[in-house]
Amino acid sequence: MQCFRDVYKDFEGAGAQVLGVSVDPFPSQGVFAKSLELSFPLLSDWPRYAAAKAYDVWRENLNLAARVTYVIDKEGIIRGVVESETDMEVHSREALRIVRELA
Amino acid sequence: MPLKVGDPAPDFSLMDASRNHVTLGDFKGQKAVVLAFYLLAFTPG
């Protein structure tokens, strides 16, 4: 999530809300958010993983959620899907590019 | 079915650190939403 924190103001400027979604329980997540001093909400999908399942990022066999970033326009339509397990910087960079196109 | 560009985004209800519910509908007509799923706390990225 550090990559999103670093460019959060750019998302804000483009009129977008960044939401981090974790499958972690509350205690560790609170520590996590605080430790990074994030300026956007980290939301919990624990314990039912309903959002991860609805967005098809839940990996049943691995019992974890894949790293996927969705860009949703203000009418509720998906405008971008960024998938990369290894390069997190690409998530914020691509998402910001798409958000700016929408703005 | 994987979601793709052009699909309607499923609504969600997630809890923030103060245990308030945040839904996609909260932003409709107002803001684009960047929904970033990540694995586990304290993983890089």
Backbone of each chain as nested JSON, in Angstrom:
{
  "chains": [
    {"id": "A", "residues": [
      {"number": 1, "name": "MET", "atoms": {"N": [0.819, -1.211, 0.0], "CA": [0.0, 0.0, 0.0], "C": [0.858, 1.268, 0.0]}},
      {"number": 2, "name": "GLN", "atoms": {"N": [2.137, 1.115, 0.227], "CA": [3.007, 2.284, 0.257], "C": [2.96, 3.061, -1.051]}},
      {"number": 3, "name": "CYS", "atoms": {"N": [2.87, 2.318, -2.161], "CA": [2.893, 2.977, -3.469], "C": [1.679, 3.889, -3.637]}},
      {"number": 4, "name": "PHE", "atoms": {"N": [0.533, 3.497, -3.06], "CA": [-0.659, 4.34, -3.159], "C": [-0.545, 5.545, -2.228]}},
      {"number": 5, "name": "ARG", "atoms": {"N": [0.052, 5.311, -1.073], "CA": [0.223, 6.425, -0.149], "C": [1.07, 7.53, -0.792]}},
      {"number": 6, "name": "ASP", "atoms": {"N": [2.121, 7.096, -1.474], "CA": [3.056, 8.069, -2.024], "C": [2.437, 8.958, -3.098]}},
      {"number": 7, "name": "VAL", "atoms": {"N": [1.422, 8.466, -3.779], "CA": [0.797, 9.268, -4.838], "C": [-0.658, 9.589, -4.513]}},
      {"number": 8, "name": "TYR", "atoms": {"N": [-1.002, 9.486, -3.229], "CA": [-2.398, 9.676, -2.857], "C": [-2.945, 11.033, -3.282]}},
      {"number": 9, "name": "LYS", "atoms": {"N": [-2.132, 12.045, -3.134], "CA": [-2.59, 13.393, -3.495], "C": [-2.912, 13.49, -4.986]}},
      {"number": 10, "name": "ASP", "atoms": {"N": [-2.198, 12.739, -5.793], "CA": [-2.474, 12.731, -7.231], "C": [-3.853, 12.126, -7.514]}},
      {"number": 11, "name": "PHE", "atoms": {"N": [-4.186, 11.073, -6.774], "CA": [-5.516, 10.475, -6.935], "C": [-6.581, 11.466, -6.482]}},
      {"number": 12, "name": "GLU", "atoms": {"N": [-6.318, 12.097, -5.366], "CA": [-7.251, 13.088, -4.831], "C": [-7.485, 14.194, -5.861]}},
      {"number": 13, "name": "GLY", "atoms": {"N": [-6.416, 14.647, -6.466], "CA": [-6.498, 15.705, -7.459], "C": [-7.302, 15.299, -8.677]}},
      {"number": 14, "name": "ALA", "atoms": {"N": [-7.294, 14.005, -8.964], "CA": [-8.035, 13.495, -10.118], "C": [-9.463, 13.11, -9.727]}},
      {"number": 15, "name": "GLY", "atoms": {"N": [-9.846, 13.406, -8.494], "CA": [-11.218, 13.159, -8.049], "C": [-11.524, 11.706, -7.757]}},
      {"number": 16, "name": "ALA", "atoms": {"N": [-10.514, 10.959, -7.329], "CA": [-10.731, 9.538, -7.055], "C": [-10.478, 9.224, -5.586]}},
      {"number": 17, "name": "GLN", "atoms": {"N": [-11.232, 8.26, -5.089], "CA": [-11.057, 7.782, -3.718], "C": [-10.322, 6.454, -3.751]}},
      {"number": 18, "name": "VAL", "atoms": {"N": [-9.208, 6.384, -3.05], "CA": [-8.479, 5.121, -2.942], "C": [-8.981, 4.361, -1.715]}},
      {"number": 19, "name": "LEU", "atoms": {"N": [-9.304, 3.083, -1.907], "CA": [-9.703, 2.218, -0.809], "C": [-8.827, 0.971, -0.839]}},
      {"number": 20, "name": "GLY", "atoms": {"N": [-8.124, 0.714, 0.229], "CA": [-7.363, -0.523, 0.332], "C": [-8.235, -1.592, 0.958]}},
      {"number": 21, "name": "VAL", "atoms": {"N": [-8.235, -2.783, 0.385], "CA": [-9.064, -3.866, 0.923], "C": [-8.165, -5.019, 1.36]}},
      {"number": 22, "name": "SER", "atoms": {"N": [-8.278, -5.344, 2.621], "CA": [-7.437, -6.386, 3.185], "C": [-8.287, -7.557, 3.637]}},
      {"number": 23, "name": "VAL", "atoms": {"N": [-7.717, -8.719, 3.639], "CA": [-8.417, -9.87, 4.2], "C": [-7.888, -10.16, 5.604]}},
      {"number": 24, "name": "ASP", "atoms": {"N": [-7.178, -9.205, 6.16], "CA": [-6.628, -9.373, 7.499], "C": [-7.657, -8.987, 8.557]}},
      {"number": 25, "name": "PRO", "atoms": {"N": [-7.589, -9.6, 9.714], "CA": [-8.469, -9.186, 10.817], "C": [-8.099, -7.801, 11.321]}},
      {"number": 26, "name": "PHE", "atoms": {"N": [-9.002, -7.217, 12.088], "CA": [-8.843, -5.827, 12.515], "C": [-7.538, -5.498, 13.244]}},
      {"number": 27, "name": "PRO", "atoms": {"N": [-7.127, -6.315, 14.193], "CA": [-5.975, -5.85, 14.986], "C": [-4.731, -5.599, 14.15]}},
      {"number": 28, "name": "SER", "atoms": {"N": [-4.377, -6.542, 13.306], "CA": [-3.161, -6.356, 12.52], "C": [-3.343, -5.233, 11.514]}},
      {"number": 29, "name": "GLN", "atoms": {"N": [-4.58, -5.09, 11.019], "CA": [-4.82, -4.05, 10.037], "C": [-4.667, -2.661, 10.638]}},
      {"number": 30, "name": "GLY", "atoms": {"N": [-5.152, -2.498, 11.863], "CA": [-5.01, -1.209, 12.53], "C": [-3.55, -0.838, 12.693]}},
      {"number": 31, "name": "VAL", "atoms": {"N": [-2.778, -1.803, 13.083], "CA": [-1.348, -1.578, 13.236], "C": [-0.732, -1.222, 11.897]}},
      {"number": 32, "name": "PHE", "atoms": {"N": [-1.174, -1.934, 10.888], "CA": [-0.647, -1.725, 9.538], "C": [-0.913, -0.305, 9.047]}},
      {"number": 33, "name": "ALA", "atoms": {"N": [-2.156, 0.123, 9.187], "CA": [-2.522, 1.458, 8.713], "C": [-1.734, 2.526, 9.459]}},
      {"number": 34, "name": "LYS", "atoms": {"N": [-1.632, 2.34, 10.746], "CA": [-0.94, 3.312, 11.564], "C": [0.544, 3.358, 11.199]}},
      {"number": 35, "name": "SER", "atoms": {"N": [1.094, 2.186, 10.966], "CA": [2.528, 2.121, 10.713], "C": [2.891, 2.844, 9.418]}},
      {"number": 36, "name": "LEU", "atoms": {"N": [1.985, 2.876, 8.495], "CA": [2.278, 3.514, 7.209], "C": [1.779, 4.953, 7.148]}},
      {"number": 37, "name": "GLU", "atoms": {"N": [0.984, 5.331, 8.15], "CA": [0.377, 6.656, 8.158], "C": [-0.326, 6.943, 6.831]}},
      {"number": 38, "name": "LEU", "atoms": {"N": [-1.179, 6.03, 6.491], "CA": [-1.911, 6.152, 5.233], "C": [-2.918, 7.294, 5.317]}},
      {"number": 39, "name": "SER", "atoms": {"N": [-3.175, 7.902, 4.184], "CA": [-4.157, 8.978, 4.168], "C": [-5.434, 8.522, 3.474]}},
      {"number": 40, "name": "PHE", "atoms": {"N": [-5.583, 7.224, 3.273], "CA": [-6.829, 6.69, 2.735], "C": [-7.226, 5.484, 3.579]}},
      {"number": 41, "name": "PRO", "atoms": {"N": [-8.513, 5.115, 3.564], "CA": [-8.95, 4.028, 4.439], "C": [-8.471, 2.652, 3.985]}},
      {"number": 42, "name": "LEU", "atoms": {"N": [-8.099, 1.863, 4.946], "CA": [-7.885, 0.443, 4.714], "C": [-9.114, -0.259, 5.248]}},
      {"number": 43, "name": "LEU", "atoms": {"N": [-9.761, -1.031, 4.398], "CA": [-11.016, -1.656, 4.781], "C": [-10.824, -3.152, 4.959]}},
      {"number": 44, "name": "SER", "atoms": {"N": [-11.596, -3.699, 5.871], "CA": [-11.453, -5.123, 6.147], "C": [-12.519, -5.943, 5.448]}},
      {"number": 45, "name": "ASP", "atoms": {"N": [-12.083, -6.984, 4.791], "CA": [-12.984, -7.925, 4.123], "C": [-13.063, -9.22, 4.936]}},
      {"number": 46, "name": "TRP", "atoms": {"N": [-12.486, -9.182, 6.096], "CA": [-12.445, -10.337, 6.967], "C": [-13.717, -10.367, 7.801]}},
      {"number": 47, "name": "PRO", "atoms": {"N": [-14.329, -11.511, 8.152], "CA": [-13.81, -12.849, 7.88], "C": [-14.468, -13.545, 6.691]}},
      {"number": 48, "name": "ARG", "atoms": {"N": [-15.386, -12.877, 5.997], "CA": [-16.139, -13.639, 4.993], "C": [-15.605, -13.47, 3.574]}},
      {"number": 49, "name": "TYR", "atoms": {"N": [-14.742, -12.474, 3.377], "CA": [-14.126, -12.268, 2.069], "C": [-15.158, -12.055, 0.963]}},
      {"number": 50, "name": "ALA", "atoms": {"N": [-16.284, -11.446, 1.316], "CA": [-17.376, -11.274, 0.352], "C": [-16.947, -10.399, -0.816]}},
      {"number": 51, "name": "ALA", "atoms": {"N": [-16.216, -9.313, -0.535], "CA": [-15.793, -8.424, -1.618], "C": [-14.748, -9.11, -2.493]}},
      {"number": 52, "name": "ALA", "atoms": {"N": [-13.801, -9.778, -1.871], "CA": [-12.764, -10.474, -2.643], "C": [-13.391, -11.521, -3.557]}},
      {"number": 53, "name": "LYS", "atoms": {"N": [-14.433, -12.167, -3.076], "CA": [-15.113, -13.175, -3.898], "C": [-15.907, -12.502, -5.011]}},
      {"number": 54, "name": "ALA", "atoms": {"N": [-16.624, -11.422, -4.667], "CA": [-17.437, -10.726, -5.666], "C": [-16.565, -10.16, -6.785]}},
      {"number": 55, "name": "TYR", "atoms": {"N": [-15.348, -9.743, -6.427], "CA": [-14.44, -9.15, -7.415], "C": [-13.473, -10.174, -7.987]}},
      {"number": 56, "name": "ASP", "atoms": {"N": [-13.737, -11.448, -7.677], "CA": [-12.955, -12.54, -8.249], "C": [-11.459, -12.416, -7.968]}},
      {"number": 57, "name": "VAL", "atoms": {"N": [-11.118, -12.009, -6.774], "CA": [-9.703, -11.996, -6.415], "C": [-9.414, -13.024, -5.306]}},
      {"number": 58, "name": "TRP", "atoms": {"N": [-10.451, -13.745, -4.897], "CA": [-10.26, -14.724, -3.844], "C": [-9.698, -16.009, -4.425]}},
      {"number": 59, "name": "ARG", "atoms": {"N": [-8.654, -16.513, -3.821], "CA": [-8.055, -17.763, -4.263], "C": [-8.328, -18.824, -3.208]}},
      {"number": 60, "name": "GLU", "atoms": {"N": [-9.41, -19.598, -3.47], "CA": [-9.886, -20.558, -2.479], "C": [-8.79, -21.532, -2.056]}},
      {"number": 61, "name": "ASN", "atoms": {"N": [-8.031, -21.998, -3.03], "CA": [-7.039, -23.033, -2.723], "C": [-5.88, -22.476, -1.888]}},
      {"number": 62, "name": "LEU", "atoms": {"N": [-5.66, -21.174, -2.022], "CA": [-4.549, -20.561, -1.282], "C": [-5.021, -19.865, -0.017]}},
      {"number": 63, "name": "ASN", "atoms": {"N": [-6.37, -19.703, 0.078], "CA": [-6.952, -19.021, 1.227], "C": [-6.439, -17.586, 1.356]}},
      {"number": 64, "name": "LEU", "atoms": {"N": [-6.285, -16.918, 0.248], "CA": [-5.867, -15.516, 0.28], "C": [-6.395, -14.796, -0.959]}},
      {"number": 65, "name": "ALA", "atoms": {"N": [-6.289, -13.486, -0.925], "CA": [-6.743, -12.675, -2.044], "C": [-5.556, -12.291, -2.92]}},
      {"number": 66, "name": "ALA", "atoms": {"N": [-5.796, -12.315, -4.228], "CA": [-4.748, -11.913, -5.167], "C": [-4.579, -10.399, -5.114]}},
      {"number": 67, "name": "ARG", "atoms": {"N": [-3.447, -9.939, -5.595], "CA": [-3.217, -8.493, -5.661], "C": [-3.814, -7.951, -6.952]}},
      {"number": 68, "name": "VAL", "atoms": {"N": [-4.969, -7.382, -6.82], "CA": [-5.653, -6.81, -7.975], "C": [-6.165, -5.432, -7.585]}},
      {"number": 69, "name": "THR", "atoms": {"N": [-6.025, -4.47, -8.498], "CA": [-6.562, -3.135, -8.275], "C": [-7.62, -2.859, -9.339]}},
      {"number": 70, "name": "TYR", "atoms": {"N": [-8.8, -2.466, -8.896], "CA": [-9.871, -2.104, -9.817], "C": [-10.06, -0.588, -9.809]}},
      {"number": 71, "name": "VAL", "atoms": {"N": [-10.257, -0.023, -10.992], "CA": [-10.652, 1.377, -11.093], "C": [-12.119, 1.391, -11.515]}},
      {"number": 72, "name": "ILE", "atoms": {"N": [-12.94, 2.051, -10.702], "CA": [-14.391, 2.089, -10.911], "C": [-14.791, 3.541, -11.117]}},
      {"number": 73, "name": "ASP", "atoms": {"N": [-15.505, 3.829, -12.196], "CA": [-15.885, 5.223, -12.427], "C": [-17.05, 5.618, -11.518]}},
      {"number": 74, "name": "LYS", "atoms": {"N": [-17.418, 6.885, -11.559], "CA": [-18.404, 7.347, -10.586], "C": [-19.803, 6.823, -10.861]}},
      {"number": 75, "name": "GLU", "atoms": {"N": [-19.981, 6.211, -12.025], "CA": [-21.268, 5.561, -12.307], "C": [-21.26, 4.087, -11.913]}},
      {"number": 76, "name": "GLY", "atoms": {"N": [-20.141, 3.621, -11.379], "CA": [-20.096, 2.242, -10.899], "C": [-19.683, 1.228, -11.952]}},
      {"number": 77, "name": "ILE", "atoms": {"N": [-19.018, 1.699, -13.006], "CA": [-18.557, 0.794, -14.067], "C": [-17.044, 0.595, -13.932]}},
      {"number": 78, "name": "ILE", "atoms": {"N": [-16.601, -0.645, -14.086], "CA": [-15.174, -0.941, -14.003], "C": [-14.462, -0.376, -15.233]}},
      {"number": 79, "name": "ARG", "atoms": {"N": [-13.461, 0.452, -14.995], "CA": [-12.711, 1.08, -16.09], "C": [-11.279, 0.611, -16.17]}},
      {"number": 80, "name": "GLY", "atoms": {"N": [-10.849, -0.126, -15.195], "CA": [-9.479, -0.623, -15.229], "C": [-9.287, -1.779, -14.271]}},
      {"number": 81, "name": "VAL", "atoms": {"N": [-8.475, -2.762, -14.691], "CA": [-8.126, -3.895, -13.847], "C": [-6.612, -4.054, -13.918]}},
      {"number": 82, "name": "VAL", "atoms": {"N": [-5.946, -3.91, -12.787], "CA": [-4.487, -4.033, -12.758], "C": [-4.132, -5.278, -11.948]}},
      {"number": 83, "name": "GLU", "atoms": {"N": [-3.415, -6.197, -12.566], "CA": [-3.008, -7.417, -11.883], "C": [-1.506, -7.58, -11.961]}},
      {"number": 84, "name": "SER", "atoms": {"N": [-0.879, -7.65, -10.836], "CA": [0.536, -7.992, -10.783], "C": [0.856, -8.447, -9.376]}},
      {"number": 85, "name": "GLU", "atoms": {"N": [1.413, -9.616, -9.258], "CA": [1.751, -10.135, -7.929], "C": [3.109, -9.627, -7.47]}},
      {"number": 86, "name": "THR", "atoms": {"N": [3.901, -9.194, -8.411], "CA": [5.287, -8.894, -8.062], "C": [5.605, -7.4, -8.073]}},
      {"number": 87, "name": "ASP", "atoms": {"N": [4.991, -6.659, -8.985], "CA": [5.328, -5.247, -9.122], "C": [4.183, -4.396, -8.602]}},
      {"number": 88, "name": "MET", "atoms": {"N": [4.279, -3.956, -7.35], "CA": [3.182, -3.198, -6.769], "C": [3.126, -1.774, -7.309]}},
      {"number": 89, "name": "GLU", "atoms": {"N": [4.25, -1.277, -7.732], "CA": [4.276, 0.087, -8.222], "C": [3.404, 0.243, -9.466]}},
      {"number": 90, "name": "VAL", "atoms": {"N": [3.301, -0.842, -10.24], "CA": [2.491, -0.791, -11.454], "C": [1.012, -0.585, -11.108]}},
      {"number": 91, "name": "HIS", "atoms": {"N": [0.596, -1.056, -9.925], "CA": [-0.802, -0.889, -9.517], "C": [-1.159, 0.589, -9.382]}},
      {"number": 92, "name": "SER", "atoms": {"N": [-0.357, 1.323, -8.63], "CA": [-0.68, 2.73, -8.419], "C": [-0.465, 3.535, -9.704]}},
      {"number": 93, "name": "ARG", "atoms": {"N": [0.569, 3.191, -10.453], "CA": [0.868, 3.945, -11.671], "C": [-0.241, 3.783, -12.715]}},
      {"number": 94, "name": "GLU", "atoms": {"N": [-0.645, 2.531, -12.943], "CA": [-1.692, 2.265, -13.934], "C": [-3.04, 2.822, -13.475]}},
      {"number": 95, "name": "ALA", "atoms": {"N": [-3.342, 2.629, -12.192], "CA": [-4.621, 3.122, -11.669], "C": [-4.699, 4.635, -11.817]}},
      {"number": 96, "name": "LEU", "atoms": {"N": [-3.604, 5.316, -11.541], "CA": [-3.597, 6.777, -11.642], "C": [-3.771, 7.225, -13.094]}},
      {"number": 97, "name": "ARG", "atoms": {"N": [-3.137, 6.508, -13.999], "CA": [-3.273, 6.852, -15.417], "C": [-4.742, 6.742, -15.857]}},
      {"number": 98, "name": "ILE", "atoms": {"N": [-5.397, 5.661, -15.427], "CA": [-6.798, 5.438, -15.822], "C": [-7.707, 6.489, -15.178]}},
      {"number": 99, "name": "VAL", "atoms": {"N": [-7.449, 6.767, -13.912], "CA": [-8.254, 7.761, -13.197], "C": [-8.154, 9.124, -13.883]}},
      {"number": 100, "name": "ARG", "atoms": {"N": [-6.955, 9.467, -14.327], "CA": [-6.769, 10.758, -14.993], "C": [-7.496, 10.797, -16.329]}},
      {"number": 101, "name": "GLU", "atoms": {"N": [-7.581, 9.666, -17.007], "CA": [-8.335, 9.616, -18.257], "C": [-9.823, 9.847, -18.018]}},
      {"number": 102, "name": "LEU", "atoms": {"N": [-10.298, 9.369, -16.864], "CA": [-11.72, 9.496, -16.532], "C": [-12.071, 10.91, -16.108]}},
      {"number": 103, "name": "ALA", "atoms": {"N": [-11.099, 11.588, -15.506], "CA": [-11.375, 12.896, -14.889], "C": [-11.737, 13.936, -15.949]}}
    ]},
    {"id": "B", "residues": [
      {"number": 1, "name": "MET", "atoms": {"N": [-16.57, -16.028, -13.008], "CA": [-16.242, -15.157, -14.16], "C": [-15.394, -13.975, -13.7]}},
      {"number": 2, "name": "PRO", "atoms": {"N": [-14.213, -13.823, -14.246], "CA": [-13.408, -12.65, -13.872], "C": [-14.103, -11.371, -14.323]}},
      {"number": 3, "name": "LEU", "atoms": {"N": [-13.953, -10.333, -13.545], "CA": [-14.522, -9.044, -13.912], "C": [-13.61, -8.381, -14.923]}},
      {"number": 4, "name": "LYS", "atoms": {"N": [-14.22, -7.649, -15.84], "CA": [-13.401, -6.966, -16.841], "C": [-13.897, -5.543, -17.052]}},
      {"number": 5, "name": "VAL", "atoms": {"N": [-13.102, -4.806, -17.805], "CA": [-13.435, -3.42, -18.094], "C": [-14.795, -3.357, -18.784]}},
      {"number": 6, "name": "GLY", "atoms": {"N": [-15.648, -2.462, -18.293], "CA": [-16.985, -2.321, -18.859], "C": [-18.061, -3.005, -18.03]}},
      {"number": 7, "name": "ASP", "atoms": {"N": [-17.643, -3.929, -17.161], "CA": [-18.602, -4.608, -16.29], "C": [-19.062, -3.658, -15.182]}},
      {"number": 8, "name": "PRO", "atoms": {"N": [-20.316, -3.808, -14.743], "CA": [-20.724, -3.06, -13.551], "C": [-19.97, -3.599, -12.329]}},
      {"number": 9, "name": "ALA", "atoms": {"N": [-19.469, -2.704, -11.502], "CA": [-18.726, -3.13, -10.313], "C": [-19.707, -3.643, -9.264]}},
      {"number": 10, "name": "PRO", "atoms": {"N": [-19.456, -4.828, -8.706], "CA": [-20.346, -5.318, -7.642], "C": [-20.287, -4.393, -6.443]}},
      {"number": 11, "name": "ASP", "atoms": {"N": [-21.45, -4.184, -5.806], "CA": [-21.411, -3.359, -4.595], "C": [-20.696, -4.145, -3.504]}},
      {"number": 12, "name": "PHE", "atoms": {"N": [-20.157, -3.428, -2.555], "CA": [-19.492, -4.086, -1.441], "C": [-19.816, -3.331, -0.176]}},
      {"number": 13, "name": "SER", "atoms": {"N": [-19.687, -4.003, 0.931], "CA": [-19.811, -3.368, 2.235], "C": [-18.641, -3.85, 3.072]}},
      {"number": 14, "name": "LEU", "atoms": {"N": [-17.749, -2.924, 3.35], "CA": [-16.528, -3.26, 4.075], "C": [-16.44, -2.395, 5.314]}},
      {"number": 15, "name": "MET", "atoms": {"N": [-15.685, -2.854, 6.288], "CA": [-15.57, -2.081, 7.51], "C": [-14.233, -1.364, 7.601]}},
      {"number": 16, "name": "ASP", "atoms": {"N": [-14.302, -0.097, 8.021], "CA": [-13.049, 0.631, 8.23], "C": [-12.559, 0.396, 9.658]}},
      {"number": 17, "name": "ALA", "atoms": {"N": [-11.47, 1.036, 9.993], "CA": [-10.832, 0.776, 11.29], "C": [-11.72, 1.197, 12.46]}},
      {"number": 18, "name": "SER", "atoms": {"N": [-12.688, 2.098, 12.199], "CA": [-13.612, 2.518, 13.251], "C": [-14.902, 1.706, 13.207]}},
      {"number": 19, "name": "ARG", "atoms": {"N": [-14.878, 0.651, 12.437], "CA": [-16.022, -0.254, 12.27], "C": [-17.218, 0.418, 11.622]}},
      {"number": 20, "name": "ASN", "atoms": {"N": [-16.97, 1.426, 10.8], "CA": [-18.028, 1.997, 9.973], "C": [-18.071, 1.241, 8.658]}},
      {"number": 21, "name": "HIS", "atoms": {"N": [-19.288, 1.075, 8.124], "CA": [-19.416, 0.404, 6.842], "C": [-19.145, 1.379, 5.705]}},
      {"number": 22, "name": "VAL", "atoms": {"N": [-18.382, 0.935, 4.742], "CA": [-18.109, 1.718, 3.546], "C": [-18.62, 0.905, 2.36]}},
      {"number": 23, "name": "THR", "atoms": {"N": [-19.479, 1.518, 1.54], "CA": [-20.006, 0.795, 0.387], "C": [-19.664, 1.543, -0.889]}},
      {"number": 24, "name": "LEU", "atoms": {"N": [-19.745, 0.823, -2.004], "CA": [-19.486, 1.454, -3.297], "C": [-20.507, 2.563, -3.547]}},
      {"number": 25, "name": "GLY", "atoms": {"N": [-21.744, 2.315, -3.103], "CA": [-22.806, 3.296, -3.293], "C": [-22.504, 4.651, -2.652]}},
      {"number": 26, "name": "ASP", "atoms": {"N": [-21.64, 4.647, -1.63], "CA": [-21.281, 5.906, -0.964], "C": [-20.659, 6.906, -1.934]}},
      {"number": 27, "name": "PHE", "atoms": {"N": [-20.049, 6.399, -3.0], "CA": [-19.279, 7.266, -3.898], "C": [-19.965, 7.505, -5.237]}},
      {"number": 28, "name": "LYS", "atoms": {"N": [-21.098, 6.817, -5.44], "CA": [-21.75, 6.873, -6.743], "C": [-22.146, 8.305, -7.113]}},
      {"number": 29, "name": "GLY", "atoms": {"N": [-21.823, 8.681, -8.32], "CA": [-22.149, 10.013, -8.807], "C": [-21.208, 11.084, -8.288]}},
      {"number": 30, "name": "GLN", "atoms": {"N": [-20.272, 10.704, -7.42], "CA": [-19.398, 11.703, -6.818], "C": [-17.925, 11.507, -7.143]}},
      {"number": 31, "name": "LYS", "atoms": {"N": [-17.45, 10.278, -6.991], "CA": [-16.018, 10.035, -7.139], "C": [-15.77, 8.704, -7.831]}},
      {"number": 32, "name": "ALA", "atoms": {"N": [-14.673, 8.654, -8.567], "CA": [-14.173, 7.353, -9.01], "C": [-13.565, 6.66, -7.795]}},
      {"number": 33, "name": "VAL", "atoms": {"N": [-13.562, 5.344, -7.814], "CA": [-13.032, 4.571, -6.699], "C": [-11.915, 3.666, -7.198]}},
      {"number": 34, "name": "VAL", "atoms": {"N": [-10.796, 3.721, -6.492], "CA": [-9.699, 2.803, -6.773], "C": [-9.702, 1.774, -5.658]}},
      {"number": 35, "name": "LEU", "atoms": {"N": [-10.049, 0.541, -6.002], "CA": [-10.207, -0.527, -5.027], "C": [-8.99, -1.441, -5.121]}},
      {"number": 36, "name": "ALA", "atoms": {"N": [-8.136, -1.354, -4.124], "CA": [-6.864, -2.087, -4.173], "C": [-6.874, -3.243, -3.177]}},
      {"number": 37, "name": "PHE", "atoms": {"N": [-6.939, -4.46, -3.702], "CA": [-6.881, -5.64, -2.84], "C": [-5.425, -5.978, -2.563]}},
      {"number": 38, "name": "TYR", "atoms": {"N": [-5.121, -6.317, -1.358], "CA": [-3.76, -6.747, -1.087], "C": [-3.757, -7.943, -0.156]}},
      {"number": 39, "name": "LEU", "atoms": {"N": [-2.631, -8.596, -0.12], "CA": [-2.545, -9.898, 0.535], "C": [-2.621, -9.839, 2.058]}},
      {"number": 40, "name": "LEU", "atoms": {"N": [-1.568, -9.429, 2.663], "CA": [-1.479, -9.49, 4.109], "C": [-0.755, -8.265, 4.616]}},
      {"number": 41, "name": "ALA", "atoms": {"N": [-1.075, -7.899, 5.847], "CA": [-0.383, -6.769, 6.456], "C": [1.124, -7.02, 6.482]}},
      {"number": 42, "name": "PHE", "atoms": {"N": [1.855, -5.962, 6.32], "CA": [3.305, -5.969, 6.393], "C": [3.997, -6.69, 5.245]}},
      {"number": 43, "name": "THR", "atoms": {"N": [3.234, -6.949, 4.182], "CA": [3.905, -7.407, 2.969], "C": [4.302, -6.16, 2.192]}},
      {"number": 44, "name": "PRO", "atoms": {"N": [5.379, -6.219, 1.451], "CA": [5.82, -5.018, 0.73], "C": [4.831, -4.598, -0.348]}},
      {"number": 45, "name": "GLY", "atoms": {"N": [4.814, -3.339, -0.645], "CA": [3.964, -2.849, -1.715], "C": [2.717, -2.224, -1.171]}}
    ]}
  ]
}
